[in-house]
Amino acid sequence: MTDREEVNKIVTKTVAELLKMDVDTYNMVKITLLSYQSKYDACREYLKKLFYFTDRHRPLLIGMK
């Protein structure tokens, strides 16, 4: 398995786990990870893209009262 295939496998598993989470847990994980101040811009960009992609595939949970 190449490095790219291994990274793709990890990303796929991560997205699958994020999609399984309930809204509160997902938001807590998202806020926690995005608030961490990494000195590596690549890590920060990776997380932004990961959550951008995941947000697009999560169902919208808008309640009407």
Backbone hydrogen bonds, N-H to C=O, Kabsch-Sander energy under -0.5 kcal/mol:
donor,donor_aa,acceptor,acceptor_aa,energy
6,E,2,T,-2.1
7,V,3,D,-2.5
8,N,4,R,-2.7
9,K,5,E,-2.0
10,I,6,E,-2.1
11,V,7,V,-2.6
12,T,8,N,-2.4
13,K,9,K,-2.2
14,T,10,I,-2.4
15,V,11,V,-2.8
16,A,12,T,-2.2
17,E,13,K,-2.3
18,L,14,T,-2.5
19,L,15,V,-2.4
20,K,16,A,-1.1
21,M,17,E,-0.8
21,M,18,L,-0.6
26,Y,22,D,-2.7
27,N,23,V,-2.7
28,M,24,D,-2.1
29,V,25,T,-2.6
30,K,26,Y,-2.8
31,I,27,N,-2.7
32,T,28,M,-2.4
33,L,29,V,-2.6
34,L,30,K,-2.6
35,S,31,I,-1.7
36,Y,32,T,-0.8
38,S,36,Y,-1.3
41,D,39,K,-0.7
43,C,40,Y,-0.6
44,R,40,Y,-1.6
45,E,41,D,-2.6
46,Y,42,A,-2.3
47,L,43,C,-2.3
48,K,44,R,-2.2
49,K,45,E,-2.5
50,L,46,Y,-2.7
51,F,47,L,-2.6
52,Y,48,K,-2.2
53,F,49,K,-2.6
54,T,50,L,-2.4
55,D,51,F,-2.8
56,R,52,Y,-1.5
57,H,53,F,-0.8
57,H,54,T,-0.9
58,R,54,T,-0.9
62,I,60,L,-0.7
63,G,61,L,-0.6
